[in-house]
């Protein structure tokens, strides 16, 4: 039987793992032994197989809240058949994230769904439900498609419309394709100002900016300024999710830089 010291230590560990600092559902470690015991049993329901506990705390939970055995029917040795319940439409993953009010509930969704794989490594750093919810919703939004520049679009349209009128026209086109194209200069013609700070899509601009490093405030200020020029909206949580997504696809995306709590260094 677990003693008082073991119960209070297990309660403290569960608080750190499952609840925010001021969460009213957190276990009162100063309560009576009976009160702590009941609270541990209730909190154990929130644990998932991915949660890592110390052997001492796991032993306390196994003792207080063992896995219930299947109910037996009146016929000896046969388990009681489960009653069929009417099927209900399950809410979408986005709705589950939006409806979850507690940090512990959001963490469970992160652990159970592969869509949030990039958040699992930093899950313990989240202390507020709203911060985690924003990053989860950002990951559920479709990745921004890279925009094709206007000259390329027009060129493709012209090629599609233009058809060779004769054999000679077709031969001329083949000769033109064999001629190596001149590389564009990095600077625009004199008197012409570039429409954006950098060429390419907004996603590419974000990639180039985060690879330069800096604090989150500095990175957000640079990207937000460019986003306003392009008439698109962005947020710090969207930028952080974008970085995590890139790193999850390519571990060398940031080179020698690392993601820190206050920025990328």
C-alpha positions in Angstrom: 0.0 0.0 0.0 1.4 3.4 -1.0 2.2 5.7 1.9 1.4 9.4 2.3 4.8 10.5 1.0 4.5 8.4 -2.2 0.9 9.6 -2.8 1.9 13.3 -2.6 4.9 12.8 -4.8 2.8 11.0 -7.4 0.2 13.8 -7.3 2.9 16.4 -7.9 4.2 14.5 -10.9 0.7 14.2 -12.4 0.1 17.9 -12.0 3.3 18.7 -13.9 2.3 16.4 -16.7 -1.4 17.0 -17.1 -2.4 20.5 -15.8 -1.6 24.2 -16.1 -0.2 26.0 -13.2 -3.6 27.6 -12.1 -5.8 24.8 -13.4 -8.7 24.2 -10.9 -8.6 20.5 -11.9 -5.0 20.1 -10.6 -4.5 17.9 -7.6 -4.2 19.6 -4.2 -1.0 18.1 -2.9 -1.8 19.5 0.6 -5.2 17.7 0.9 -5.8 14.7 3.1 -4.6 11.3 2.1 -8.1 10.3 1.2 -8.6 13.4 -0.9 -5.3 12.9 -2.8 -6.1 9.2 -3.4 -9.4 10.1 -5.0 -7.8 12.9 -7.1 -5.1 10.6 -8.4 -7.7 8.0 -9.5 -9.6 10.8 -11.4 -6.4 12.2 -13.0 -5.2 8.8 -14.1 -8.1 8.7 -16.6 -6.4 11.5 -18.6 -3.2 9.5 -19.1 -2.3 8.0 -22.5 0.1 5.2 -23.3 2.6 7.8 -24.6 2.8 9.5 -21.2 6.1 8.7 -19.4 5.9 8.3 -15.6 8.6 7.4 -13.0 8.4 3.8 -11.8 7.3 5.0 -8.3 4.3 7.1 -9.7 3.4 4.3 -12.1 3.3 1.8 -9.2 0.9 4.1 -7.2 -1.4 4.4 -10.2 -1.4 0.7 -10.9 -2.3 0.2 -7.2 -5.1 2.8 -7.0 -6.6 2.6 -10.5 -5.9 -0.8 -12.1 -7.3 -1.7 -15.5 -10.9 -2.9 -15.0 -11.6 -6.5 -15.9 -14.4 -7.3 -18.4 -17.8 -7.8 -16.9 -19.0 -11.4 -16.7 -22.5 -12.5 -17.5 -24.6 -14.7 -15.4 -23.5 -17.7 -17.4 -20.3 -18.7 -15.7 -17.1 -18.0 -17.6 -18.7 -16.0 -20.5 -18.2 -12.2 -20.6 -21.3 -10.1 -20.8 -22.0 -8.9 -24.3 -21.7 -5.2 -24.8 -24.9 -3.3 -25.7 -25.0 -1.7 -29.1 -25.1 2.0 -28.8 -26.4 4.3 -31.5 -23.6 5.6 -33.7 -23.0 9.3 -33.5 -21.1 11.5 -36.0 -17.7 12.1 -34.5 -16.6 15.8 -34.6 -13.7 16.6 -36.9 -10.2 17.0 -35.5 -10.4 20.8 -35.9 -13.7 20.8 -33.9 -12.1 18.7 -31.2 -9.2 21.2 -30.9 -11.5 24.2 -30.8 -13.8 22.6 -28.2 -11.0 21.4 -25.9 -10.8 23.8 -22.9 -8.0 22.2 -20.9 -4.3 22.0 -21.7 -4.4 18.3 -20.7 -7.1 17.6 -23.3 -5.1 19.3 -26.0 -2.0 17.4 -25.2 -3.9 14.1 -25.5 -5.0 15.1 -29.0 -1.4 15.9 -29.9 -0.2 12.5 -28.8 -3.1 10.6 -30.5 -3.0 12.3 -33.9 -0.1 12.2 -36.5 -1.1 15.6 -37.8 0.6 17.1 -34.7 3.8 15.1 -34.9 5.9 18.3 -35.2 4.6 19.5 -31.8 5.3 16.4 -29.7 9.0 17.3 -29.1 8.1 20.6 -27.5 4.9 19.6 -25.9 6.2 20.0 -22.3 7.0 23.7 -23.0 3.4 24.7 -23.4 1.9 26.1 -20.2 -1.2 27.8 -21.7 -4.0 26.1 -23.5 -4.5 29.0 -26.0 -0.9 28.9 -27.1 -1.0 25.1 -27.9 -4.5 25.4 -29.5 -3.3 28.2 -31.9 -0.3 26.1 -33.1 -2.5 23.0 -33.5 -5.1 24.9 -35.6 -2.3 26.4 -37.7 -1.1 22.9 -38.6 -4.6 21.9 -39.6 -4.7 24.8 -42.1 -3.6 23.8 -45.7 0.0 24.6 -46.5 0.2 27.8 -48.6 0.8 26.9 -52.3 3.8 28.6 -53.8 2.7 31.2 -56.2 3.9 31.1 -59.8 5.3 34.4 -60.9 3.3 36.4 -63.5 5.8 36.2 -66.4 6.0 32.4 -66.1 2.2 32.2 -66.2 1.9 34.4 -69.3 4.7 32.5 -71.1 2.9 29.2 -70.5 -0.4 30.6 -71.7 1.3 31.9 -74.9 2.9 28.5 -75.6 -0.5 26.8 -75.1 -2.2 29.1 -77.5 0.5 29.2 -80.2 0.4 26.4 -82.7 2.9 25.9 -85.6 1.3 26.8 -88.9 3.7 24.7 -91.0 6.7 22.5 -90.9 9.0 25.5 -91.2 7.4 27.1 -88.1 7.9 23.9 -86.1 11.6 23.7 -87.2 12.1 27.4 -86.2 10.6 26.7 -82.7 13.0 23.7 -82.3 16.0 25.9 -83.2 14.9 28.5 -80.7 14.7 25.9 -77.9 18.3 24.8 -78.7 19.6 28.3 -78.1 20.8 28.7 -74.5 18.7 31.3 -72.6 20.4 34.2 -71.0 20.3 34.3 -67.3 18.4 37.1 -65.8 20.3 39.7 -63.9 19.6 39.8 -60.2 18.9 43.6 -60.3 15.8 45.0 -62.0 16.1 47.3 -65.0 16.9 51.0 -64.3 13.9 52.9 -63.0 11.9 49.8 -62.3 11.3 48.9 -58.6 10.7 45.3 -57.5 7.1 44.8 -56.2 8.3 42.7 -53.2 11.3 42.7 -51.0 12.3 39.3 -52.4 11.2 37.3 -55.5 9.2 34.1 -55.1 6.2 33.1 -53.0 5.4 34.1 -49.4 6.4 30.6 -48.3 9.8 31.0 -49.9 10.2 34.5 -48.2 9.3 32.9 -44.8 11.9 30.2 -45.4 14.7 32.7 -46.3 13.8 34.9 -43.3 13.8 32.2 -40.6 17.1 30.8 -42.0 18.7 34.1 -41.2 17.8 33.6 -37.5 16.9 36.1 -34.8 14.4 36.5 -32.1 10.8 35.6 -32.7 9.8 39.3 -32.5 12.4 40.2 -35.2 11.4 37.4 -37.5 7.7 38.2 -37.1 8.3 41.9 -37.8 10.1 41.1 -41.0 7.6 38.6 -42.3 4.6 40.6 -41.2 5.8 43.7 -43.1 6.2 41.6 -46.3 2.8 39.9 -45.8 1.1 43.3 -45.7 2.7 44.3 -49.0 1.3 41.1 -50.5 -2.1 41.5 -48.9 -2.0 38.3 -46.9 -2.4 37.7 -43.2 0.1 36.0 -40.9 0.7 35.5 -37.2 3.6 34.4 -34.9 1.9 31.0 -34.3 1.6 30.5 -38.0 5.3 31.2 -38.5 6.3 28.9 -35.7 4.2 26.1 -37.1 5.6 26.8 -40.6 9.2 26.3 -39.2 8.2 23.1 -37.3 6.6 21.7 -40.5 9.7 22.5 -42.6 12.0 20.9 -39.9 9.8 17.8 -39.7 10.2 17.3 -43.5 14.0 18.2 -43.6 16.0 18.0 -40.4 18.8 20.1 -42.0 16.3 22.9 -43.0 17.9 25.4 -40.5 21.4 24.3 -41.0 23.4 24.9 -37.8 20.6 27.1 -36.3 18.4 25.7 -33.6 14.8 26.6 -32.5 14.9 28.2 -29.1 12.1 29.5 -26.8 12.9 33.1 -27.8 13.8 32.6 -31.4 16.1 30.8 -33.9 19.8 30.9 -33.1 
